[in-house]
Amino acid sequence: MNKRERVMAAVQGHAVDSVPAGFWYHFPAACHHGEAAVNIHREFLEQTDTDILKIMNENLIPCQFPILSSKDWKHMRPISADADFIQEQADIVKRIVDAVDGEAAVIVTIHGTVASAYHARRGPENYEKYGAVLRDHLRERPQLVGRAFAIAAEGAAEMTRQCLAAGADGIYYAALGGESYLYSDEEFAEFIRPHDLVILETAQIRPGFNILHMCKDRLNLRRYAGYPADVVNWGVHSENPTLQQGKRLFPGSAVLGGLDDRDGVLVQGSLEEIEQAVFALLDNMGMEQFLLGADCTLPTNTDYSRIRAAIRAARRYSPPGNSGSSSADGRS
């Protein structure tokens, strides 16, 4: 199998020659746009040997007007397909897809309803500190801010259309709002879920490989039940359900993940420890509808050698009882 075939087979529940893998991180600001963005993604693919290349998306919904209080959301305006930030991202996608030329599965990051609204308010920084402000605005003026959520989601849906038309195999949908301590179940159901579904249903124009990433800690994964997703991913090291627990909530979807993105072996261990951790993880999860990855984006300074070690361990893995490469306890 080549990389793309391996990924698609795993997602569809077919037999694979090895567990496919994908890791990613935000590249330095100098590589966010244009030719530099294309080159750094190509370098990442070559240096890590990843099966999945996720195109990062630094082309965010712009802050059209300073939003300092809940009433300022009245300035949010609909976003057209020819918006500069959408067209720039679609151009990056096309150029990367052309450069990869079918070598790997290529997905593009699409920021979800809450993330897009947050970007429109103040950009990408400090969500952990200021995310509650967005929630508070919603509670103060639910209809006005709810309308802004809808506009943000429609912009993200248009971004999805343009990037899939540019050749991406699918999207990596970065969903926020599932944090149990932030929004209530009722708020999520009324103001977030319907707009998330608009974006995810738009992605069905290119079915087969769409990832639902449920971001942050202390998640209520049940809020996302029924979302159309070929692959699901969440942080299992953040007071969240385990891989096995989460898998039961999303029958039919493949699972991506297993390794901590901030602490633990992938970030701090030796290359040998990374390999053994991957073998142990695959002993537990098996090779059916599972893709090796991390809880979320890795620290930007993560050395390529660490990512490459995890990916090569997945290629070398052989299930217990099979002849071939060693698994976690040294079986061969």
Beta strands, then each sheet from edge to edge (+ up, - down):
strand 1: 52-55
strand 2: 105-111
strand 3: 170-175
strand 4: 211-214
strand 5: 231-234
strand 6: 254-259
strand 7: 290-294
sheet 1: 1+ 2+ 3+ 4+ 5+ 6+ 7+
end
